[in-house]
Amino acid sequence: MGQTLTGLLTSVRAIAGRPGTQTRARPGDGPDPGLLAALRHCGDHLAALAASGPLTDARRTRLIASIGALTTACSTPGADAFDALLRTGQQALDSGGDAGARLALALADEATALRARSKGAWRLRGNALDALGRSEEAVTAYERHLALQQNTAASRDVERRIATLRAAGDRIDEALALVGNGEEARDGEEDRGGGGGGAAGAGTVRLSRRLPAAEARVAFTELVRLRTTERGAADPAVRRLAALYAEHRRLSDRDLMADPLLGGAEPIGVPGLRRFLAGRTVCLVADTPHTAEQEQRPGSSLAALIEGYDLVVRCDAVRHAAPTARTDLHAVTLRGDSPWKGPRWDRRATARLVFGDPLPHWRLALRSRLVPGAQDRIGDATLRRPLHDPALLAEAAGHADEPASTAYTVLRLLDFLGTPARVDLIGFEGPAALPPREREWIGARTGTTDDTAVRITLR
């Protein structure tokens, strides 16, 4: 194998040149400069293998054979070496290790430059970046692959991998938000004369979803250690941080699996909902006979107004609006004694949020009342009690005799997230009017009102 490897390296150098060789213009029917650059990357990798001693790994043997096939294709006039390039990149990835992943990425870069609309090239790039722990870049490449892929069945594993990488990043974002809130509270105590000594602050840990995966795991571990030392394992925020760390490690080890009891919907948490809302105009539409009648009337100004928003939100059991009325976000509150039973949520919505506590009964309600295919996304447990969750609004659980309306809960959550470009209420008058304390909160944040459309615009 040593002589075969040496001979192949000689052939590669003869065609593509040595490291640092200037990429020359394509001579007649000669190989494309991008292919020559790819061959040089292969030559560098072969040289490193030759220097490492005898080869006994079957995966590396297959990679060498694939490089040989690519070399032959590049030296054959008129041959299309692109498929051989992709196969070599996949073999490099399969050979394992950072060196193989780096070669795969280099070949994928050349492949995407040669054919920007090759779904195979973009998937190879995503896989290589993923193997190197560069999750955010991998998601971008995977999304480019999906945009070019027409066969949805063939792309499900890529969609699942994107969901996993995003979920792992969301755990980091939530952990940073949790620690940030805690640091602000501690700083406030110190400003008022609280103890200023103690261990190094958790904020000194450099954790980010953009870190390579291995570095992120180390930083996350250190963050949990420091926070536990500072506040103790019994602190609620520390317990939540530890849970996020455990979820992040689980996601690092294996992909998300679709929960068949969630009707095939993708669970989203606080960061995912924030992205879903970012920069979009949102309207909450009251479910009243008048609003429904106006919305269904052809040429109605109210129907045109609602259609002009990026996201339409409806709450609870929608009794008056037509079954086909547009619903981008449906929010429902589980009320009464648990376990909660009721009709299944069959109104089609892009995303659905279900508010309720305690957790076991909330999960049971989701699994018994979600309809497969009726929603693409479902809010996870971190979004089930936004008003009282310490990681979100953290309000005291008061007003037991007058629980918050679903519309108010949604408004407070949107206000807290702060990413929508605009939030309007439409039709919340008369029978749909909110309770006094909720109207007071809305009134303090009302920017404009429009009586003709019965619209309230929040600042």
C-alpha positions in Angstrom: 0.0 0.0 0.0 3.0 2.3 0.7 4.1 2.1 -3.0 0.5 2.6 -4.2 0.1 5.6 -2.0 3.4 7.1 -3.1 2.6 6.5 -6.8 -0.8 8.1 -6.4 0.7 11.1 -4.7 3.1 11.5 -7.6 0.2 11.4 -10.1 -1.8 14.0 -8.1 1.2 16.3 -8.0 1.9 15.9 -11.7 -1.7 16.9 -12.5 -2.5 19.5 -9.9 0.9 20.7 -8.8 2.4 21.0 -5.3 1.1 23.1 -2.3 1.2 26.8 -3.1 1.0 26.2 -6.9 -0.9 29.0 -8.6 -4.2 27.9 -10.0 -3.8 28.0 -13.8 -6.4 28.8 -16.4 -8.2 25.8 -17.9 -6.2 24.6 -20.9 -8.5 23.4 -23.6 -10.2 20.3 -22.4 -8.1 20.1 -19.2 -9.6 19.9 -15.7 -11.4 22.9 -14.2 -9.2 25.0 -11.9 -11.6 24.1 -9.0 -10.9 20.5 -9.6 -7.2 21.1 -9.7 -7.5 22.9 -6.3 -9.4 19.9 -4.9 -6.7 17.6 -6.1 -4.1 19.6 -4.4 -6.0 19.3 -1.1 -6.1 15.6 -1.7 -2.3 15.6 -2.4 -1.7 17.4 0.9 -3.8 14.7 2.7 -2.0 11.9 0.9 1.4 13.3 1.9 0.2 13.4 5.6 -0.9 9.8 5.4 2.4 8.7 3.8 4.2 10.4 6.7 2.1 8.7 9.3 3.4 5.2 8.5 1.8 2.0 7.3 -1.9 2.1 6.6 -4.1 -0.6 8.2 -7.4 1.3 8.4 -9.9 0.1 5.8 -11.7 3.5 5.8 -8.4 5.3 4.8 -7.8 2.6 2.1 -11.2 3.4 0.6 -10.4 7.1 0.7 -7.2 6.5 -1.2 -9.0 4.5 -3.8 -11.6 7.3 -4.1 -8.8 9.9 -4.6 -7.4 7.6 -7.3 -10.7 7.6 -9.1 -10.9 11.4 -8.9 -7.4 11.7 -10.2 -8.3 9.4 -13.2 -11.4 11.5 -13.9 -9.4 14.7 -13.8 -6.8 13.4 -16.2 -9.4 12.0 -18.7 -10.3 14.6 -21.4 -14.1 15.4 -21.4 -14.8 13.4 -18.3 -17.2 14.8 -15.7 -15.2 14.5 -12.4 -17.8 16.3 -10.2 -19.5 13.1 -8.9 -16.0 11.6 -8.2 -15.3 14.8 -6.3 -18.4 14.4 -4.1 -17.6 10.7 -3.5 -14.1 11.6 -2.4 -15.4 14.2 0.0 -17.8 11.6 1.5 -15.0 9.1 1.8 -12.9 11.7 3.5 -15.7 12.3 6.0 -16.2 8.6 6.6 -12.5 8.1 7.3 -13.0 9.9 10.6 -11.0 12.4 12.5 -10.5 16.2 12.1 -8.1 15.7 9.2 -10.7 13.8 7.2 -13.4 16.3 8.1 -11.2 19.2 7.0 -10.4 17.5 3.7 -14.2 16.9 3.2 -14.9 20.6 3.9 -12.2 21.8 1.5 -13.6 19.5 -1.3 -17.1 20.7 -0.5 -16.0 24.3 -0.8 -14.6 23.6 -4.2 -17.8 21.6 -5.2 -20.1 24.4 -4.2 -18.0 26.9 -6.1 -18.1 24.7 -9.2 -21.9 24.0 -8.9 -23.7 26.4 -6.6 -27.0 24.5 -7.1 -25.7 21.1 -6.3 -27.7 19.8 -3.3 -25.1 17.0 -2.8 -22.3 19.5 -2.5 -24.2 21.6 0.1 -25.1 18.5 2.1 -21.4 17.4 2.1 -20.5 20.9 3.3 -23.0 20.7 6.1 -21.9 17.3 7.1 -18.2 18.4 7.2 -18.9 21.5 9.2 -21.1 19.4 11.6 -18.3 16.9 12.1 -15.9 19.8 12.9 -18.4 21.1 15.5 -19.2 24.3 13.6 -23.0 24.0 14.2 -24.2 27.4 13.0 -22.4 27.2 9.7 -23.6 23.6 9.3 -27.2 24.7 9.7 -26.7 27.3 7.0 -25.3 24.7 4.6 -28.1 22.2 5.5 -30.7 24.8 4.8 -29.2 25.6 1.4 -29.4 21.8 0.7 -33.1 21.7 1.7 -33.8 24.7 -0.5 -32.5 22.7 -3.5 -34.0 19.4 -2.5 -37.3 18.5 -4.1 -37.7 15.1 -2.5 -39.1 15.8 1.0 -38.8 12.2 2.1 -35.1 12.2 1.3 -34.5 15.4 3.4 -36.1 14.3 6.7 -32.8 13.3 8.3 -31.4 16.7 7.4 -34.4 18.5 8.8 -34.0 16.4 12.0 -30.3 17.3 12.2 -31.1 21.0 11.8 -33.7 20.8 14.6 -31.1 19.1 16.8 -28.4 21.6 16.2 -30.8 24.5 16.8 -32.2 22.9 19.9 -28.7 22.5 21.3 -28.0 26.2 20.5 -31.3 27.2 22.1 -30.2 25.5 25.4 -27.1 27.6 25.4 -29.1 30.8 24.7 -31.5 30.0 27.5 -28.6 29.2 29.9 -27.0 32.6 29.1 -30.3 34.4 29.6 -30.8 32.6 32.9 -27.3 33.5 34.1 -27.6 37.0 32.8 -30.8 37.6 34.7 -29.1 36.2 37.8 -26.1 38.4 37.4 -28.3 41.5 37.1 -30.0 40.5 40.3 -26.8 39.9 42.1 -25.3 43.2 40.8 -28.3 45.0 42.2 -27.8 43.4 45.6 -24.2 44.4 45.6 -25.1 48.0 44.6 -27.4 48.1 47.7 -24.5 47.0 49.9 -24.8 43.2 49.5 -21.8 41.0 49.7 -19.3 41.7 47.0 -16.9 38.9 47.7 -17.0 35.3 46.7 -15.9 33.1 43.9 -15.4 34.3 40.3 -18.7 35.1 38.6 -20.3 32.7 36.2 -20.3 35.5 33.7 -16.5 35.1 33.2 -17.2 31.8 31.3 -17.2 32.4 27.5 -20.1 30.3 26.3 -21.8 30.9 23.0 -23.8 28.8 20.5 -21.2 29.9 17.9 -18.4 28.1 19.7 -17.2 24.8 18.2 -19.1 22.0 19.8 -16.3 20.6 21.9 -15.4 24.1 23.3 -19.1 24.8 24.0 -19.3 21.6 26.0 -16.3 22.6 28.1 -17.6 26.1 28.6 -21.1 24.9 29.6 -19.6 22.4 32.1 -17.6 25.2 33.7 -20.6 27.5 33.8 -22.6 25.0 35.7 -19.7 24.3 38.1 -19.2 28.0 38.8 -22.9 28.7 39.2 -23.4 25.7 41.6 -20.4 26.9 43.7 -21.8 30.4 43.9 -25.5 29.7 44.7 -25.7 26.1 45.7 -27.4 23.2 44.0 -30.8 23.9 45.6 -31.2 27.3 43.9 -34.1 27.1 41.3 -32.0 28.9 38.7 -29.1 26.5 39.2 -31.5 23.5 38.9 -32.8 24.9 35.6 -29.2 25.5 34.4 -28.3 21.9 35.3 -31.3 20.6 33.3 -30.3 22.7 30.3 -26.8 21.4 30.5 -28.1 17.8 30.6 -30.4 18.5 27.6 -27.5 20.0 25.7 -25.2 17.0 26.3 -28.0 14.7 25.2 -28.5 16.6 22.0 -24.8 16.5 21.4 -24.8 12.7 21.6 -27.8 12.0 19.5 -30.4 13.6 17.2 -33.8 14.7 18.2 -36.4 12.0 17.7 -39.8 12.9 16.5 -42.4 12.3 19.3 -45.2 10.3 17.6 -47.5 11.5 20.3 -47.0 15.2 19.3 -48.5 14.6 15.9 -45.2 15.1 14.1 -44.9 18.7 15.3 -41.5 20.2 16.0 -41.2 21.4 19.6 -39.9 25.0 20.0 -38.8 26.8 23.1 -38.2 30.4 24.0 -35.3 31.0 21.5 -37.2 29.2 18.7 -40.4 31.3 19.3 -38.3 34.5 19.4 -36.9 33.6 16.0 -40.3 32.8 14.7 -41.6 36.2 15.6 -38.5 38.3 14.8 -39.2 41.3 12.6 -42.8 40.3 11.8 -46.0 42.2 12.3 -48.5 40.4 14.5 -52.2 40.8 15.1 -54.4 39.1 17.8 -57.9 38.7 16.4 -60.8 38.5 18.8 -63.3 35.7 18.2 -66.5 37.6 18.0 -69.5 37.2 15.6 -69.0 40.7 14.3 -65.3 40.3 13.6 -65.8 36.9 12.0 -68.6 38.2 9.8 -66.5 41.1 8.6 -63.4 38.9 8.1 -65.4 36.6 5.8 -67.1 39.3 3.8 -65.6 39.7 0.3 -63.9 43.0 -0.1 -64.1 43.8 3.6 -61.6 46.4 4.8 -61.1 44.3 8.0 -60.3 41.2 6.0 -57.7 43.1 4.0 -56.3 44.6 7.2 -55.8 41.2 8.8 -54.4 39.7 5.7 -51.7 42.4 5.6 -50.1 41.1 8.8 -47.2 38.6 8.8 -48.7 36.6 11.7 -52.3 36.2 12.7 -52.9 35.0 16.3 -56.2 33.4 17.5 -56.9 32.1 21.0 -58.7 29.2 22.7 -61.7 27.6 21.0 -62.3 29.6 17.9 -66.1 29.3 17.5 -67.0 32.1 15.2 -64.2 32.5 12.6 -64.4 30.2 9.6 -62.5 26.9 9.8 -60.4 28.1 6.9 -59.6 31.5 8.5 -55.9 32.1 8.5 -54.2 31.2 11.8 -50.4 31.4 12.1 -50.2 31.1 15.8 -52.9 29.4 18.0 -52.7 29.8 21.7 -54.9 28.0 24.2 -55.0 27.9 28.0 -55.9 24.7 29.8 -58.6 25.6 32.4 -60.5 23.8 35.1 -59.6 20.7 37.0 -56.8 18.6 35.7 -56.4 16.3 33.8 -57.7 18.5 31.2 -60.0 16.9 28.6 -61.8 18.5 25.7 -62.0 18.6 21.9 -58.9 18.1 19.9 -57.1 21.1 18.5 -57.8 20.5 14.8 -57.6 24.1 13.6 -54.7 24.4 11.2 -51.9 26.6 12.6 -48.2 27.1 11.8 -47.5 27.1 15.5 -49.5 26.3 18.6 -48.9 27.3 22.2 -50.6 25.5 25.1 -50.5 27.1 28.5 -51.0 25.0 31.6 -49.7 23.7 34.9 -48.8 21.1 36.4 -46.3 19.6 33.9 -47.5 16.0 33.9 -51.1 16.9 33.1 -49.9 19.5 30.5 -48.0 16.8 28.7 -51.0 14.4 28.8 -53.2 17.1 27.4 -50.8 17.7 24.5 -50.6 14.1 23.6 -54.3 13.5 23.8 -55.5 16.6 22.0 -53.0 17.5 19.3 -54.1 16.5 15.8 -51.3 15.1 13.5 -50.6 17.6 10.7 -52.7 20.4 12.3 -49.5 22.3 13.4 -45.9 22.5 12.3 -44.5 23.6 15.7 -45.7 23.2 19.3 -44.4 25.2 22.2 -42.4 23.1 24.6 -42.5 23.0 28.4 -40.5 26.2 28.8 -43.5 28.1 27.3 -46.3 26.5 29.2 -46.5 29.1 32.0 -44.8 32.3 30.8 -46.4 34.6 33.3 -45.1 32.7 36.3 -41.9 31.0 35.0 -38.8 32.4 36.8 -36.9 32.3 33.5 -39.6 34.5 31.8 -41.9 37.0 33.4 -41.7 35.5 37.0 -44.9 37.1 38.3 -46.4 35.9 41.6 -49.2 33.5 41.0 -52.0 35.8 42.3 -55.5 36.6 41.1 -56.6 33.0 41.5 -60.2 34.2 41.3 -59.5 35.9 38.0 -56.9 33.9 36.0 -55.2 35.6 33.1 -56.9 35.4 29.7 -55.0 33.6 26.9 -54.9 36.9 24.9 -53.2 38.7 27.8 -50.7 35.8 28.3 -49.8 36.0 24.7 -49.4 39.7 24.8 -47.2 39.6 27.8 -45.1 36.9 26.2 -44.7 38.9 22.9 -43.8 42.0 24.9 -41.2 40.1 26.9 -39.6 38.5 23.8 -39.5 41.9 22.2 -38.8 40.6 18.6 -42.0 41.4 16.7 -41.9 44.5 14.6 -45.5 45.4 15.6 -48.3 43.9 17.8 -51.9 44.9 17.2 -55.2 43.8 18.8 -58.2 43.6 16.5 -61.8 43.3 17.7 -61.2 43.4 21.5 -64.3 45.4 22.5 -67.7 44.6 23.9 -68.0 40.9 24.7 -64.4 40.4 23.8 -63.1 43.1 26.2 -60.4 42.0 28.5 -60.6 42.2 32.3 -59.9 45.6 34.0 -56.3 44.7 35.2 -55.4 43.5 31.7 -56.9 46.5 30.0 -54.9 48.7 32.3 -51.7 47.0 31.3 -52.6 47.4 27.6 -53.6 51.0 28.1 -50.2 51.8 29.5 -48.6 50.5 26.4 -51.1 51.6 23.7 -49.4 53.6 20.9 -52.5 54.3 18.7 -56.1 53.3 18.4 -58.2 53.0 15.3 -61.9 52.9 15.9 -62.8 52.1 12.3 -60.9 48.9 12.5 -61.3 48.4 16.3 -57.5 48.2 16.4 -55.2 48.8 19.3 -51.5 49.1 18.5 -49.0 48.4 21.3 -45.8 50.4 21.6 
